[in-house]
Amino acid sequence: MTARRVPDGRPLVLKFGGSAFADLDGYHRVARYAAGRVAEDRRPLVVVASAMSGTTGRLQQTLDHLSEDPPADAAAMLLTTGETVSVALLAAALDAEGVTARPLQAADTGLLAEGPGDRAKLVSAGPGALAGALAACPVAVVPGGQAVDADGRTVMLGRNSSDLSAVATAAALGADTCELFSDVPGVCTADPYLVPEARTLARISYEGARRMSRHGAKVVHEGAVDWAERGGVRLLCRPFPWCEAPDGGTAVGTGPEAAAVVVHRNSDVWCFGSGRERRAAGRRLGAEGLAVAEFDTAGGACLTVPAGARGVARHLRDARRLDDLCLVTTLWPDGRAEHTAVPRPEAAAEARRRHALLYPDPGDATGRAVRPSAKARSPHSDVLVGLARPDRRPS
């Protein structure tokens, strides 16, 4: 990865998660914000757009109804359409704000990946056509989580990978900062939707953010942290659009590690007959780009697998899925990770109890996270596939 400066100043890279596009007005809100940043910062601007909230999940659900294990190329072709739709809608909204924007496709991003098409591994990033687009236009809009393979086909960098493509893009263009906007106030000590006492960290080290992500926290994509550290890119994790403090959020780069609690509520728990079988399955799943957490209970050797992940059934034939259990991980300041499996209905209460052990002073409101509004799926997330049908999970 070689950083390169654009001739007319370092660009600014902003990434907006799906929650920013919970409705069509969200595209106007992001467009107005981007227009303001162009006027204030007077720098070329790259906006990385995620799919509308809930869209990729609906596409995956539709695919599951047709095939339990569809070809990776077919899955990639379908699952990347949500970001492509967002790029087109955001470029149109920017035009309505009087800002000329260039909508780009995966082939124009300069991101190259290899491996299964629906969870390919990013291997290089270059300025490519994106630098040329910025030289001709003040704003470029690119799809999050997309790259191309050696044959030029569009591939997906896995679910929730817009952070990764934004940070790699920033590094390739020589940007010093990449701002990641989402529906949480920053990097928090627990999920503020589950733990009202969660705190927003003002700063955290690359390693601290990487450790939280590795253990399942939905803070910053682990690969994005790696690219940021190697490229010298400072990350700003900020809320949008309900930000009460415009300068709020978390800076990722230099700073302390964090003590935090992670609830793996979007993962399934699988139990194996032995630790050896569990480790072997964990290696195979990890080789396919899936994040797993291994832990032991009184009932056996277990691991977590992201719920609904494609193609996992063949690795789990000798395991039992424990639908009633949820993993809660406590990350202690000394580097220990402590896993506790609890009944799913008790996961939030266990997380609050664990968080109180890490932050025992209830009167200390330093960095107290503002609880976000409830998560919402965009009413337009069905635009590509129609109304939802009952979910079918792998057995």
Buried (B, 14 or more C-beta within 10 A) or exposed (E): EEBEEBEEEBBBBBBBBBBBBBBEEBBBBBBBBBBEBBEEEEBBBBBBBBBBBBBBBBBBBBBBEEEEEBEBBBBBBBBBBBBBBBBBBBBBBBEEBEBEBBBBBBBBBBBBBBBBBBBBBBBBBBBBBBBBBBEEBBBBBBBBBBBBBEEEBBBBBBBBBBBBBBBBBBBBBBBBBBBBBBBBBBBBBBBBBBBEBBBBBBBBBBBBBBBBBBBBBBBBBBBBBBBBBBBEBBBBBBBBBEBEEEEBBBBBBEBEBBBBBBBBBBBBBBBBEEEEBBBBBBEBBEEBBBBBBBBEBEEBBBBBBBBBBBBBEEBBEEBBBBEEBBBBBBBEEEEEBEBBBBEBEEBBEBBBBBBBEBBEEEEEEEBBBBBBEEEEBBEBBBEBBEEBEEEEEBE
